[in-house]
Amino acid sequence: MAAQNSNFVTASLKGASQVFFMENPLTGILFFVAMAYASYASGVWATTIGAAVGVVVATLTARLLDCDEKSVASGLYGFNGILVGAALPTFIAVSPQLWVYVVVGAAASTVVTAAFGATLTGRWGIPGSTGPFVLTGWLMVAGAYSFGGLHVTGDAPRLATDYVQGLAPVPAPLELVQIFFRNIGQVYLLGNTISGVLVLAGIFIASIPAGIATAAGSIIATVVAIGMGADPAAVSQGLYGFSPVLTALAVGVVFLQPSVKVALYALLATVTTVFVQGALDVIVAPAGVPSFTAPYVLTMYLFVAPKKLMAPHPHKPVSDHMMAGDDGAAPASAAKPA
């Protein structure tokens, strides 16, 4: 029994570390320390408690459903649950109903993770990553608007016309350093600089290349967001950096074999993620839900899917397409009904 309990704790800690693709219980401990520090600094412990509940419930659900034992032990069924557990108390006010919501959401994330594995990964070889968290989180936050026992505390829904455009001054050097670490901490919904330092330290403990890719992703995201004139408040909080950080790590180190070409490919993917972040923020805002890590998920899926098959989709020769003849009229074959 003691060994089983020890294995369960280890699997849960690995689940925490798997948010950044690491399979290291010490890294998981540092991630929890980062969350606890942010809670201590803000005086709000709901996010840390929710994260702990989320990873435990998700891991336990995977065991009860007899999911692949190796995947469960590696934490692959826990990381979406920990994100759901951290996200719901961040965007929904604390109440008895919230904790029921967290437990159900974390358990459901395990089922969604298994579904992604059976379809997206099993059929096309694309890792589900935090896709199950995004889907579960969207449904749970949106659903909270329907229940009187739940109160959504996130930003009010707004339209595309509500966004203010225009260039902003470059932040001071100290703030740039803070943004660098907040970009990393915000993967766990932590806007605390010290928490970002602890998360990055946890990544370097598990993998130096992963730590370098994470740092590079944060720098690239900051430069692009500021250069493109993104909302200074959002940039300062690290909200334009956390998805690009994951993209740089996933594409540059985790899912593709590192090389010079892959590094350039990851650079393009990281920059693209910043633009997708801006787009999805506008798209989901009217629904009153956050984008979560959807910008990373969408970009990663698109950049990992080609793998070595970097070729256009097969199509008919242009000569067979409908086009005007030499005299400007459509060819006879084009005039026939399909």
SVG drawing of the C-alpha trace seen along z (x, -y; Angstrom):
<svg xmlns="http://www.w3.org/2000/svg" viewBox="-29 -55 51 57">
<polyline fill="none" stroke="black" stroke-width="0.4" points="0.0,0.0 2.9,-2.4 4.5,-1.7 1.2,-2.4 0.8,-5.7 4.3,-6.7 3.8,-5.8 0.6,-7.9 2.4,-10.9 5.2,-10.6 2.8,-10.3 0.9,-13.4 4.2,-15.4 5.2,-14.2 1.7,-15.4 2.6,-18.9 5.9,-18.8 4.3,-17.5 2.7,-20.9 6.2,-21.8 6.7,-18.3 9.0,-17.3 8.8,-13.9 10.5,-14.9 8.9,-14.9 11.4,-17.4 10.4,-19.8 6.8,-19.2 7.6,-20.1 9.2,-23.4 6.1,-24.1 4.0,-23.7 6.4,-25.9 6.0,-28.5 2.2,-28.3 2.3,-28.5 4.6,-31.5 2.2,-33.3 -0.7,-32.5 1.3,-33.7 2.2,-36.9 -1.4,-37.6 -3.1,-36.1 -5.3,-34.0 -4.8,-30.2 -7.6,-29.0 -5.5,-28.5 -2.8,-26.4 -5.5,-24.3 -7.4,-23.9 -4.2,-22.8 -3.5,-20.2 -7.1,-18.9 -7.0,-18.9 -3.9,-16.8 -4.9,-14.3 -8.4,-13.9 -7.2,-13.6 -4.5,-11.0 -6.9,-9.0 -9.6,-9.1 -7.0,-7.7 -6.2,-4.9 -9.9,-4.1 -10.6,-4.0 -7.6,-1.6 -5.9,-4.0 -2.4,-3.0 -0.4,-2.4 2.9,-3.8 1.2,-7.0 -0.5,-7.4 2.8,-6.9 4.5,-9.4 2.0,-12.1 0.4,-12.3 -3.1,-12.1 -2.4,-14.7 -1.2,-17.8 -4.5,-18.8 -6.2,-18.2 -3.8,-20.5 -4.4,-23.2 -8.1,-22.9 -7.8,-23.0 -5.7,-26.1 -7.8,-27.9 -11.3,-27.5 -10.6,-29.3 -8.8,-31.9 -11.8,-32.8 -14.7,-31.8 -15.2,-33.1 -14.7,-30.7 -17.8,-28.9 -18.8,-25.4 -20.2,-24.8 -16.8,-25.9 -15.0,-22.9 -17.5,-20.5 -16.9,-22.1 -13.1,-21.7 -13.5,-18.0 -15.8,-17.3 -13.7,-19.4 -10.5,-17.6 -12.1,-14.2 -13.6,-15.1 -10.2,-16.4 -8.9,-12.8 -11.6,-11.5 -11.0,-14.2 -7.3,-13.5 -8.0,-9.8 -10.3,-10.9 -7.6,-13.1 -5.1,-10.3 -7.5,-7.9 -8.2,-10.3 -5.8,-13.1 -2.7,-11.2 -3.7,-7.7 -4.9,-8.6 -2.6,-11.5 0.3,-11.3 -0.3,-14.8 0.1,-15.1 -3.0,-16.3 -0.8,-18.4 -3.0,-21.0 -5.8,-20.7 -8.0,-18.8 -7.4,-21.5 -8.5,-24.2 -11.6,-22.4 -12.6,-21.4 -11.7,-24.9 -13.8,-26.7 -16.8,-24.5 -16.6,-24.9 -16.0,-28.6 -18.8,-29.2 -21.1,-26.9 -20.5,-28.8 -22.5,-31.7 -25.6,-29.4 -25.4,-28.5 -26.4,-30.8 -23.9,-29.1 -21.0,-30.2 -19.8,-33.7 -17.3,-34.3 -14.8,-36.9 -12.8,-37.2 -12.8,-40.1 -16.3,-41.0 -17.1,-40.0 -16.0,-42.6 -16.1,-43.0 -13.3,-43.5 -14.1,-47.2 -13.4,-47.6 -9.6,-47.1 -7.4,-50.1 -4.7,-50.2 -1.5,-52.1 2.2,-51.8 3.3,-51.9 6.6,-52.9 9.2,-50.1 9.1,-49.0 12.0,-49.9 14.7,-47.3 13.5,-46.1 10.0,-45.6 11.3,-43.7 13.0,-41.2 9.7,-40.9 7.8,-40.3 10.4,-37.6 9.6,-35.6 5.9,-36.3 5.6,-34.9 6.8,-31.6 4.8,-31.7 1.6,-32.5 1.5,-29.0 0.4,-28.1 -1.7,-31.3 0.9,-32.9 1.6,-36.6 4.3,-36.6 7.9,-37.2 9.4,-35.0 7.1,-32.2 8.3,-32.5 11.9,-32.2 11.0,-29.0 9.2,-27.5 12.2,-28.2 14.5,-26.7 12.4,-23.6 12.6,-23.3 16.4,-23.6 16.7,-21.0 14.9,-18.5 16.4,-19.6 18.9,-22.3 17.8,-22.4 14.2,-22.7 15.2,-25.6 17.0,-27.4 14.0,-26.9 11.7,-28.2 13.8,-31.3 14.1,-31.9 10.4,-31.6 9.8,-34.2 12.3,-36.7 10.9,-36.2 7.3,-36.7 8.2,-39.9 10.0,-41.4 7.2,-40.6 4.4,-41.7 6.0,-45.0 7.2,-45.6 3.6,-45.0 2.1,-47.3 0.2,-44.8 -1.8,-46.0 0.9,-47.1 -1.0,-45.9 -1.4,-42.4 2.2,-42.3 3.3,-43.4 1.3,-40.6 2.9,-38.0 -0.3,-37.3 1.3,-37.5 4.1,-35.2 2.9,-32.0 1.6,-30.3 4.7,-31.2 6.9,-29.8 5.1,-26.5 5.4,-26.6 9.1,-27.2 9.6,-24.3 7.3,-21.9 8.4,-22.6 12.0,-23.3 12.9,-20.5 10.1,-18.1 8.2,-16.9 10.8,-17.5 14.5,-16.5 16.5,-19.6 18.7,-21.0 19.4,-24.3 16.5,-23.9 14.2,-22.9 15.3,-26.0 14.4,-28.3 11.1,-26.4 10.4,-26.8 11.2,-30.5 8.6,-30.9 6.1,-28.9 6.8,-31.1 6.3,-34.3 3.1,-32.9 1.8,-32.0 2.0,-35.7 -0.2,-36.6 -2.6,-33.7 -2.7,-34.8 -3.9,-38.3 -6.5,-36.7 -7.9,-34.2 -8.1,-36.8 -10.4,-38.8 -12.4,-35.8 -13.2,-34.3 -13.7,-37.6 -17.4,-38.0 -18.1,-34.6 -16.6,-35.8 -14.0,-33.0 -10.2,-33.3 -8.1,-31.9 -6.1,-29.8 -3.3,-28.0 -5.4,-27.7 -2.9,-29.8 -0.2,-27.4 -2.3,-24.3 -3.5,-25.5 -0.1,-26.6 1.6,-23.5 -0.9,-21.2 -0.3,-23.0 3.5,-23.0 3.9,-19.5 1.4,-17.8 3.7,-18.1 6.7,-16.6 8.9,-15.3 6.2,-15.5 6.8,-19.2 5.0,-19.1 1.8,-20.7 -1.4,-18.7 -1.8,-16.8 -4.1,-18.6 -5.1,-18.6 -2.8,-20.3 -3.6,-24.0 -4.3,-23.3 -7.3,-21.2 -8.8,-24.0 -11.7,-26.1 -10.2,-29.2 -10.9,-31.4 -9.9,-30.3 -7.6,-32.2 -10.6,-34.3 -11.6,-35.1 -14.5,-32.6 -14.7,-29.6 -13.6,-26.4 -16.4,-24.0 -15.5,-21.5 -15.9,-24.1 -19.4,-25.0 -20.8,-21.5 -22.6,-21.1 -20.8,-19.1"/>
</svg>
